[in-house]
Amino acid sequence: MIARSKRSHVWILGGALGVLTLATFPISCATVSTMTSDPKRGVKDIWANIKNSRRSAGEKSLDNPDEVWAEHACDQKDLPYLVLDSDEVSPDHVRAGEEFNQHLVYVMCPSAPAGVIVGDLYTAIYYQGQIVYSEVEKNFVVKPGKWSVDAFIRVPPESVPGVYSIQAEFKSAQRGFRSSKSLIVDAPRAALPTALRVATCGAAPLADREGVALDTIT
C-alpha cells in the first residue's frame, strides 16, 4: 500500500503513526483502558500492538524465490504461480478513531527467471453491504518469492459502530488473489483531559505532541 498524506477520504490509509509506550511495550492508552474493562480483549490488543510495531507500511521480502520455488514445488505448477499465503486485520476489534493494520502475504513463482506480475491492487471497506471507502493502486508489481504488504488504516472518529468488511484484491491478466476480513468497530472512547492522559500513559497524544491533525498522515 502507498502511504499518502492529507487524505480527505472517510477512511485514511497511510504510514504508521506510532503509539504511546508503557514500560518496554508499544501499548496504546486505549489498550490500557481496555485491559481494565475487558481483560481478554486487552490481552489480544497487547499482542496486536506488539505485532504491528514490528511492521511498516509497504512491501517486505519474507523468503528467497529459490526457497519458495522448492517449498511449493513450482516446477510442477502452472506458471506463473500466485497464491495468497495469509491475511490478517490486526487488531480485528477497534474503537472509532483508532488504527488497525491490514497484513497480506503472497507467494509467487514466475514463468521466466526473475519475472513479475503487474496488475491493480484494490482496497474496499464495506458497511451493511455498502462501500464506505475504496482505493486502487495501479500497476502494482507482484515479485518472485514470499512478500508481505502492509497498510495502516485509521478509523474516523465519526464512524458508525458495527461490523465492517475489509476487502483487498489483486487483479491482472495472468493471476490474482483476494482477501476478506471482518473488523468490529465500537463507539469512540470518551475523551479525557490532556493532563490526565499524560499522567495515565506517560505522554501526550500524538496530536498534542506534534500539533498535527489526526487526519493528516505522512
C-alpha angles and dihedrals in degrees: 000000000000117000112226130183134227095017117183095197122115090242117046124213120191151111123317112283093197127233136246116270133235116189106320098328128088095240120157126223088248090057092050090052092046091053091062095048101034113017095184093053090041091060091049090050092051091053091047091051092050092050094045092049088062093053131074132194114273136030131328131184112237103173140017115259092234092055091046090050092054096041094051095038090235092174085073096044132094100254138263089044117198129171136164101241097189142342134194145173109212118224099013093196120055142151123247107274094033130107134240135186124238107206123189126177121190135181122211135181113190129226090225130032110287089354122163138202117230120200145120125291113211127197122190133170120203132198120184090345095308128108111243095173136016137171137170127205107206122214094014109180119223108202132205116269130027118321138174123216117199134188128177113214125191116208111225113247091236094056116130112248116248144080119321130187118224109205129188126176134177115205129186139149089259112034142347146180138207136209129195123181134166124234125193115211122196128194114281118272115256110262119251126208112271092243091056092048090052092049092047101044103022096242141055118257117273094257091052094046098045102026093231131128116253091234090063110086124175 
